[in-house]
Amino acid sequence: MNGCRAWAISILAMFFIVPSFIDHPASASEESGAATTVHFEPVKPTKAFQHTSIGGVLMLCILGGAFFAMTRYNVPLPLAMSIVACLFLALQFGESPINPVKLRPSSEAALVHGFKHYAPIAILFTAVAIPAHMIERSNGFRWFAAFLALRLARLRIRSPRLTMPVLVFMMLVLTYVSAALLHNVTSILIMTPIIIRLCDSFSIPSRWLLCGALIASNLGGFSTKWGDTPNIVEAGVWKLSAGHFFVEVLPANLIVLTVLSMVVLRLTQRQVARMPARGGSSVTVNGQTFSDAIVAADWRKVLRDMTVDQYLLVVGVGVLSGFILLHVLFDDQKFVIGALAIVLAVALERGDHRFATLKSLGFDVYLAFAAIFVLAECVGNSWIGDELQGLIETTKGETWAICLTGYLGTMFTEAASWATLASGKIYDSGAISHSAAWALGGGICAGSSSLVTAASAGVILAEESSRFKEAHAITFRSYLPFGIGFSLFMLAFYSIYFSVFRY
């Protein structure tokens, strides 16, 4: 309670003290004769509060408090990020340009720029989420999971020890490939229910595989020009082609994916070993012993008896496939295509489900996205952003510095937002080589893998996994140890790799 009072007093004091940092009236110097002539000495502009070290440290403390609340008390991510965004807006003083000819209060500029980046993402995510949820409601993902489970069950009878490695590697590779071909958010939307269904089928804990899937989706997105929003931004600034991604960055990402698969497999095996043994008798088939529950599992019967809503499945697959194909072919018109995909999916939905279909992503997801994008703008227009930019300028665009700033900037904000803020500044500072682009992309990929809040795919994973049993829910707290640990490995790897291999 005393701690809460101290925080409340500090915040109140901040609002009374801050004006004294901002208001500095000009002073007159001379008067002569009857006619008074006032000469104004040039006044050095005063830093806005958010650009001072005190303001920056206060923002870091607020953000750290939100991370602590989500970790220690499982505070919902949308709630924590919304409060942080509002507090950051309250700390925005002075004026910032909204367009080349007009200045507005910094808080207004942060809102305008934040929602400017948020609106396109919201359209694209909704265009993917609506048909994906239609496929889920049709039992399409459940059928596909049962289809894979049948093959894995047969493999388990022949080679029990191969079941878990094959499941882990297959799911991570599928997530990686689908993210590379489509988009990392699309990949997470599609793969999350499949992974959960398969893990349920074989009584395998899904936590580490879902955490690994998020990183695999980030790696896949980083491997192609269209796989992730930061790539699209960087490709425009550095004039990168799809061939550049394939030749220069794909090998590095395949190495990280291999290490990721081994780590996820090891963690899953350790968790299974600590689980209580399941009851049930054993039988021997062809000289091998199996649990009777596994032998009795007739996945063919499950597939035969499963009811699939074919109309909903066709509509969902058709709209999703059409959106993805047209999005890749006509990238300049992606927002028009996204809007039409939403309208078409809702129009083809059965009448009594249309409104529910339109709300497929849920209010929580949109709230979290809006808060994170506004938060990112506030961080970029603050002492934190100034210091990260200063690090790049001081080191003259060293690979490790660009990678580190990409990691920290993404961790404090969000991948797409930080890529938009940082790419132009890094290029203009003289870091025009492809290695600089890959260093920024590697830092952003590692940073977006550090926290659930640091990537759009992470927000989607948290929301989608919560739709299932509590044991499958990926929260800020459950993801944190894995994300921080593996992302630091990624940061070190990309810093070294792109320092050794110059492009």
C-alpha positions in Angstrom: 0.0 0.0 0.0 2.8 2.4 0.9 4.4 1.6 -2.5 1.1 2.5 -4.3 0.9 5.8 -2.4 4.5 6.6 -3.3 3.8 6.0 -7.0 0.6 8.1 -6.9 2.4 11.0 -5.2 5.2 10.8 -7.7 2.8 10.9 -10.7 0.8 13.8 -9.2 4.0 15.6 -8.5 5.1 15.1 -12.0 2.1 17.0 -13.4 2.7 19.9 -11.1 6.4 20.1 -11.6 6.6 19.5 -15.4 5.2 22.9 -16.4 8.3 24.5 -14.7 10.5 22.6 -17.2 8.5 23.9 -20.2 7.6 27.5 -19.7 10.6 29.8 -20.1 9.4 33.4 -21.0 11.7 35.5 -23.1 13.4 38.5 -21.5 13.8 42.0 -22.8 17.2 43.7 -22.5 17.3 47.4 -23.4 15.1 50.5 -23.5 16.3 53.8 -25.0 14.7 57.3 -25.2 11.0 58.0 -25.4 10.5 55.2 -27.9 11.0 52.0 -26.3 13.0 49.5 -28.4 13.0 46.0 -27.1 15.9 43.7 -28.1 15.3 40.0 -27.5 18.3 37.8 -26.9 18.1 34.5 -28.7 16.8 31.9 -26.4 18.0 28.3 -26.7 14.9 26.1 -27.2 14.1 24.1 -24.1 13.9 20.4 -24.4 10.4 19.0 -24.0 10.1 16.9 -20.9 10.0 13.5 -22.7 13.3 14.4 -24.3 15.1 14.8 -21.0 16.8 12.0 -19.2 14.3 12.4 -16.3 11.4 11.9 -18.7 13.0 9.0 -20.5 13.8 7.2 -17.2 10.3 7.8 -16.0 8.9 6.2 -19.2 11.2 3.2 -18.7 10.0 2.9 -15.2 6.3 2.9 -16.3 7.0 0.4 -19.0 8.9 -1.8 -16.5 6.0 -1.5 -14.1 3.6 -2.8 -16.7 5.9 -5.7 -17.5 6.1 -6.5 -13.8 2.3 -6.4 -13.5 1.8 -8.7 -16.4 4.5 -11.1 -15.1 3.7 -11.1 -11.4 0.0 -10.6 -11.4 -1.1 -11.8 -14.9 -2.6 -8.4 -15.7 -4.2 -8.7 -19.2 -1.9 -7.4 -22.0 -4.5 -5.0 -23.5 -5.2 -3.4 -20.1 -1.5 -3.0 -19.3 -0.5 -1.6 -22.7 -3.5 0.8 -22.7 -2.6 2.3 -19.3 1.1 2.6 -20.5 0.0 4.3 -23.7 -2.2 6.8 -21.8 0.6 7.6 -19.3 3.1 8.1 -22.2 0.7 10.5 -23.9 0.4 12.4 -20.6 4.2 12.9 -20.7 4.2 14.3 -24.2 4.9 18.0 -24.1 5.9 20.7 -26.6 5.1 20.6 -30.3 5.8 18.1 -33.1 5.1 18.4 -36.8 2.0 16.5 -38.1 2.7 17.7 -41.6 5.3 20.0 -43.2 3.4 23.2 -42.5 1.7 22.8 -39.1 2.8 22.1 -35.6 0.5 20.4 -33.1 0.9 19.3 -29.4 3.2 16.3 -29.2 0.4 14.2 -27.7 -1.8 14.9 -30.7 1.1 14.1 -33.1 1.7 10.8 -31.3 -2.0 9.9 -31.7 -2.1 10.9 -35.3 1.1 9.1 -36.3 0.3 6.0 -34.1 -3.1 5.5 -35.6 -1.7 6.2 -39.1 0.5 3.1 -38.7 -2.3 1.2 -36.8 -5.1 1.6 -39.4 -3.5 -0.4 -42.3 -2.4 -3.2 -39.9 -5.9 -3.4 -38.6 -7.3 -3.8 -42.1 -4.8 -6.5 -43.1 -5.2 -8.5 -39.8 -9.0 -8.4 -40.0 -8.9 -9.6 -43.7 -6.9 -12.6 -42.5 -8.6 -13.3 -39.2 -12.2 -13.4 -40.5 -11.7 -16.3 -43.0 -9.3 -18.0 -40.6 -11.9 -18.1 -37.9 -14.5 -19.3 -40.4 -12.2 -22.2 -41.2 -11.9 -22.9 -37.4 -15.6 -22.8 -37.0 -16.1 -25.2 -39.9 -13.8 -27.8 -38.1 -11.3 -27.4 -41.0 -8.3 -27.0 -38.7 -9.6 -29.8 -36.4 -9.9 -32.1 -39.5 -6.3 -31.2 -40.6 -5.0 -31.8 -37.1 -6.7 -35.2 -37.0 -5.3 -36.0 -40.4 -1.7 -35.3 -39.2 -2.5 -37.1 -35.9 -3.4 -40.3 -37.8 0.0 -40.2 -39.5 1.8 -39.5 -36.3 -0.1 -42.2 -34.5 1.1 -44.7 -37.1 4.6 -43.4 -36.7 4.3 -43.7 -32.9 3.4 -47.4 -33.2 6.4 -48.1 -35.4 8.9 -45.7 -33.8 7.6 -44.2 -30.5 10.7 -42.1 -29.9 10.4 -40.3 -33.2 6.9 -39.0 -32.5 7.8 -35.9 -30.5 10.8 -34.9 -32.6 8.7 -35.2 -35.8 5.8 -33.2 -34.3 8.1 -30.4 -33.1 10.1 -30.1 -36.3 7.1 -30.4 -38.5 5.1 -27.7 -36.7 8.0 -25.3 -36.6 9.0 -25.8 -40.2 5.3 -25.4 -41.3 5.1 -22.2 -39.3 8.3 -20.9 -40.8 7.4 -21.7 -44.4 3.8 -20.4 -44.1 5.2 -17.1 -42.6 7.8 -16.8 -45.4 5.2 -17.4 -48.1 2.3 -15.6 -46.6 2.9 -13.3 -43.6 4.0 -14.1 -40.0 0.6 -13.0 -38.6 -1.3 -15.2 -41.1 1.0 -18.1 -40.1 0.3 -17.7 -36.4 -3.5 -17.4 -37.0 -3.5 -20.7 -39.0 -0.9 -22.7 -37.1 -2.0 -21.9 -33.5 -5.2 -24.1 -33.5 -3.4 -26.9 -35.4 -0.5 -27.1 -32.9 -3.0 -27.1 -29.9 -5.1 -29.8 -31.5 -2.1 -32.0 -32.1 -0.6 -31.5 -28.7 -4.0 -32.4 -27.2 -4.2 -35.5 -29.3 -0.9 -36.9 -27.9 -1.0 -35.4 -24.4 2.0 -33.3 -25.2 2.3 -29.8 -23.4 1.9 -27.1 -26.0 3.7 -24.2 -24.2 7.2 -24.5 -25.6 5.9 -25.4 -29.1 3.6 -22.4 -29.2 6.4 -20.2 -27.9 8.7 -21.6 -30.6 6.1 -21.1 -33.2 6.0 -17.4 -32.5 9.8 -17.2 -33.1 9.6 -19.4 -36.2 6.9 -17.1 -37.6 9.2 -14.1 -37.0 12.1 -16.0 -38.7 9.9 -16.9 -41.7 8.7 -13.3 -42.0 12.3 -12.0 -41.9 13.3 -14.4 -44.7 11.2 -12.9 -47.5 10.5 -9.4 -48.8 6.8 -9.7 -48.1 6.9 -11.9 -45.0 6.7 -9.2 -42.4 5.9 -5.5 -42.2 9.4 -4.4 -41.2 10.8 -6.2 -44.3 8.5 -4.2 -46.5 9.6 -1.0 -44.9 13.3 -1.8 -45.1 13.0 -3.1 -48.7 11.7 0.3 -49.7 14.5 2.2 -47.9 17.4 0.1 -49.0 15.9 -1.0 -52.4 16.1 -4.7 -51.5 14.8 -7.3 -53.9 13.4 -10.7 -53.1 16.6 -12.3 -54.4 18.6 -10.3 -51.8 16.5 -11.8 -49.0 16.9 -15.3 -50.4 20.7 -15.2 -50.9 21.8 -12.9 -48.0 19.5 -13.5 -45.0 17.8 -16.9 -45.6 20.9 -19.0 -44.6 21.2 -17.2 -41.3 17.6 -17.7 -40.5 17.8 -21.4 -41.3 20.6 -21.8 -38.8 18.5 -20.0 -36.1 15.5 -22.2 -37.0 17.5 -25.4 -36.5 18.8 -24.2 -33.1 15.2 -23.2 -32.1 13.8 -26.6 -33.0 16.4 -28.4 -30.9 15.7 -26.1 -27.9 11.9 -26.5 -28.2 12.3 -30.3 -28.4 14.6 -30.4 -25.4 12.3 -28.2 -23.2 9.2 -30.2 -24.3 10.9 -33.5 -23.5 11.9 -32.3 -20.0 8.3 -31.1 -19.3 6.9 -34.4 -20.4 9.4 -36.3 -18.2 8.2 -34.3 -15.2 4.5 -35.0 -15.9 2.8 -37.7 -13.8 2.6 -41.1 -15.5 -0.7 -41.8 -17.2 -2.7 -44.8 -16.0 -3.7 -47.7 -18.2 -2.4 -51.1 -19.1 0.1 -52.0 -21.8 0.0 -54.3 -24.7 2.7 -55.8 -27.0 2.5 -55.5 -30.7 5.2 -57.0 -32.9 7.5 -57.3 -30.0 7.0 -53.6 -28.9 5.1 -52.3 -25.9 2.6 -49.5 -26.1 0.0 -47.8 -24.0 -3.4 -49.3 -24.7 -4.8 -45.8 -25.1 -2.4 -45.1 -28.0 -3.2 -48.5 -29.7 -6.9 -48.0 -29.3 -6.8 -44.5 -30.9 -8.6 -45.0 -34.2 -7.8 -41.7 -36.0 -9.4 -43.0 -39.2 -12.7 -43.3 -37.4 -12.3 -39.8 -35.9 -11.8 -38.4 -39.4 -14.7 -40.4 -40.8 -17.1 -39.3 -38.0 -16.0 -35.7 -37.9 -18.6 -33.2 -39.3 -17.1 -30.4 -41.4 -19.2 -27.4 -42.5 -18.2 -27.6 -46.1 -19.9 -24.3 -47.1 -18.1 -22.4 -44.3 -14.8 -24.2 -45.1 -15.0 -23.3 -48.8 -15.8 -19.6 -48.1 -13.0 -19.3 -45.5 -10.4 -21.1 -47.7 -11.5 -19.2 -50.8 -11.5 -15.7 -49.2 -8.2 -16.4 -47.4 -6.4 -17.8 -50.5 -7.7 -15.1 -52.7 -6.6 -12.3 -50.3 -3.1 -13.8 -49.9 -2.6 -14.4 -53.7 -3.9 -10.9 -54.7 -1.9 -9.3 -51.8 1.3 -10.8 -53.1 0.6 -10.0 -56.8 -0.8 -6.5 -56.2 1.0 -5.2 -53.1 0.3 -1.6 -54.0 -3.5 -2.3 -53.7 -3.3 -4.5 -50.6 -5.6 -2.3 -48.5 -8.3 -2.2 -51.2 -7.9 -6.0 -51.5 -8.1 -6.4 -47.7 -11.2 -4.2 -47.4 -12.9 -6.2 -50.2 -11.9 -9.5 -48.6 -13.6 -8.4 -45.3 -16.8 -7.4 -47.1 -16.9 -10.6 -49.2 -16.4 -12.8 -46.2 -19.1 -11.1 -44.1 -21.5 -11.1 -47.1 -21.0 -14.8 -47.7 -21.4 -15.7 -44.0 -24.8 -17.0 -42.9 -27.0 -14.1 -41.9 -27.2 -14.9 -38.1 -23.4 -15.0 -37.8 -22.3 -12.0 -39.8 -21.8 -9.5 -37.0 -20.0 -12.2 -34.8 -17.8 -12.9 -37.8 -16.9 -9.3 -38.2 -15.8 -9.3 -34.6 -13.6 -12.4 -35.0 -10.4 -10.8 -33.7 -12.1 -9.4 -30.6 -12.0 -6.0 -29.1 -9.0 -6.9 -26.9 -6.7 -7.4 -29.9 -7.6 -4.0 -31.5 -7.2 -2.3 -28.2 -3.8 -3.8 -27.7 -2.7 -2.9 -31.2 -3.8 0.7 -30.9 -2.1 1.1 -27.5 1.2 -0.4 -28.8 1.4 1.8 -31.9 0.7 4.9 -29.9 3.2 3.8 -27.3 5.8 3.3 -30.0 5.3 6.8 -31.3 5.8 8.2 -27.8 9.0 6.2 -27.3 10.3 7.3 -30.7 9.6 11.0 -29.8 11.5 10.8 -26.4 14.9 10.5 -24.7 14.8 6.8 -25.3 14.6 7.2 -29.1 17.2 10.0 -29.0 19.6 7.8 -27.1 19.2 4.8 -29.5 19.7 7.1 -32.5 22.7 8.6 -30.8 24.2 5.2 -30.3 24.1 4.5 -34.1 25.6 7.9 -34.9 28.3 7.6 -32.3 29.4 4.1 -33.6 29.1 5.3 -37.2 26.6 2.6 -38.1 28.4 -0.4 -36.7 26.5 -3.7 -37.3 26.3 -4.6 -33.6 25.0 -1.1 -32.7 22.2 -1.2 -35.4 21.3 -4.7 -34.2 21.2 -3.7 -30.6 19.1 -0.6 -31.2 16.7 -2.7 -33.3 16.4 -5.2 -30.5 15.8 -2.6 -27.7 13.6 -0.4 -29.8 11.4 -3.3 -30.8 11.3 -4.6 -27.2 10.1 -1.2 -25.9 7.6 -0.7 -28.7 6.6 -3.0 -31.6 8.3 -4.4 -34.7 6.4 -2.6 -37.4 6.4 0.7 -35.5 10.1 0.6 -34.8 11.0 -0.3 -38.4 9.0 2.7 -39.6 10.7 5.0 -37.1 14.3 3.7 -37.5 14.8 2.7 -41.1 15.0 6.1 -42.6 17.1 7.6 -39.8 19.7 4.7 -40.0 19.9 5.0 -43.8 20.3 8.8 -43.7 23.1 8.4 -41.1 25.2 6.8 -43.8 24.5 3.1 -43.1 23.6 2.3 -46.7 25.0 -1.2 -47.1 22.7 -4.3 -47.1 24.4 -5.5 -43.9 23.0 -2.4 -42.2 19.5 -3.4 -43.3 20.0 -7.0 -42.2 21.4 -5.9 -38.9 18.3 -3.8 -38.3 16.1 -6.6 -39.5 17.9 -9.1 -37.3 17.6 -6.9 -34.3 13.9 -6.3 -34.9 13.4 -10.1 -35.4 15.2 -10.8 -32.1 13.4 -8.0 -30.3 10.0 -9.1 -31.6 10.8 -12.6 -30.2 11.6 -11.3 -26.8 8.2 -10.3 -25.5 4.6 -11.2 -26.5 3.9 -7.5 -26.7 6.9 -6.8 -29.1 5.3 -8.2 -32.3 1.8 -8.2 -33.8 2.1 -12.0 -34.2 2.7 -12.2 -30.4 -0.5 -10.3 -29.6 -2.4 -12.6 -32.0 -0.8 -15.7 -30.4 -1.9 -14.6 -26.9 -5.4 -13.9 -28.0 -5.8 -17.1 -30.1 -4.3 -19.5 -27.6 -6.6 -18.1 -24.9 -9.6 -19.4 -26.9 -8.7 -22.9 -25.9 -8.1 -24.6 -22.5 -6.2 -22.6 -19.9 -3.2 -25.0 -20.2 -2.7 -23.8 -23.8 -2.9 -20.0 -23.1 0.3 -18.1 -23.8 0.5 -15.1 -21.6 3.1 -12.4 -21.1 4.3 -14.3 -18.0 4.5 -17.8 -19.6 6.3 -16.6 -22.6 8.8 -14.3 -20.9 11.6 -16.7 -19.8 11.7 -18.4 -23.2 11.4 -15.2 -25.2 14.2 -13.3 -23.4 16.6 -16.2 -23.3 16.3 -17.2 -27.0 16.1 -13.6 -28.3 19.4 -12.8 -26.6 21.0 -15.7 -28.5 19.4 -14.3 -31.7 20.8 -10.9 -31.0 24.3 -12.2 -30.5 24.1 -14.5 -33.5 22.9 -11.8 -35.9 25.4 -9.2 -34.6 28.3 -11.7 -35.3 26.9 -13.2 -38.5 26.3 -9.9 -40.3 29.6 -8.5 -39.1 31.5 -11.5 -40.6 29.4 -11.7 -43.8 29.3 -8.3 -45.3 26.8 -7.5 -48.1 
